[in-house]
Amino acid sequence: MHQEEKFMQEAIRLSKENVKTGGGPFGAVIVKDGKIIAKAVNKVTKNNDPTAHAEVLAIRLAAQNLKSFDLSGCEIYTSCEPCPMCFGAIYWARLDKLYFANTKTDAKKIGFDDSFIYDEISLPYEKRKIPNIQIMRNEALEAFKKWENSDDKIEY
């Protein structure tokens, strides 16, 4: 068995175990230098947290373990192709590679359909299902200017 398959097998095992304990069928593993540094499962319903997806929780744990928000040099193995939120988090974390097992089409077939989010992103603000209303931009830009001019900022 290749190393990649071993790590994916663990992500899949986590997803199966999570179903047994009442959670969603999703697991994720983050690996650095051939070693697992973080594991997580979907805890949306357990934690009453819509952001508690396996990938996001694994990223949070890996960042804590490495004491860094930059996970360059790490890979993530997920039991399913990530949703838009997790996909974004993976890019923000700067993970080197993403391996996934089930596809978003497989997830859609069992009721985990994220296609509406992809559709929403491409729509103009006024046509989105949740009203997107921009207000007080000039006031908010002050924080951006302070950040831009700050000498002690940590860029990410």
Stockholm file with secondary structure:
# STOCKHOLM 1.0

chainA/1-156         MHQEEKFMQEAIRLSKENVKTGGGPFGAVIVKDGKIIAKAVNKVTKNNDPTAHAEVLAIRLAAQNLKSFDLSGCEIYTSCEPCPMCFGAIYWARLDKLYFANTKTDAKKIGFDDSFIYDEISLPYEKRKIPNIQIMRNEALEAFKKWENSDDKIEY
#=GR chainA/1-156 SS CCHHHHHHHHHHHHHHHHHHTTCCSCEEEEEETTEEEEEEECCHHHHTCTTCCHHHHHHHHHHHHHTCSCCTTEEEEEEECCCHHHHHHHHHTTCSEEEEEECHHHHHHTTCCCHHHHHHHTSCGGGSSSCCCCCCHHHHHHHHHHHHHCSSCCCC
#=GC SS_cons         CCHHHHHHHHHHHHHHHHHHTTCCSCEEEEEETTEEEEEEECCHHHHTCTTCCHHHHHHHHHHHHHTCSCCTTEEEEEEECCCHHHHHHHHHTTCSEEEEEECHHHHHHTTCCCHHHHHHHTSCGGGSSSCCCCCCHHHHHHHHHHHHHCSSCCCC
//
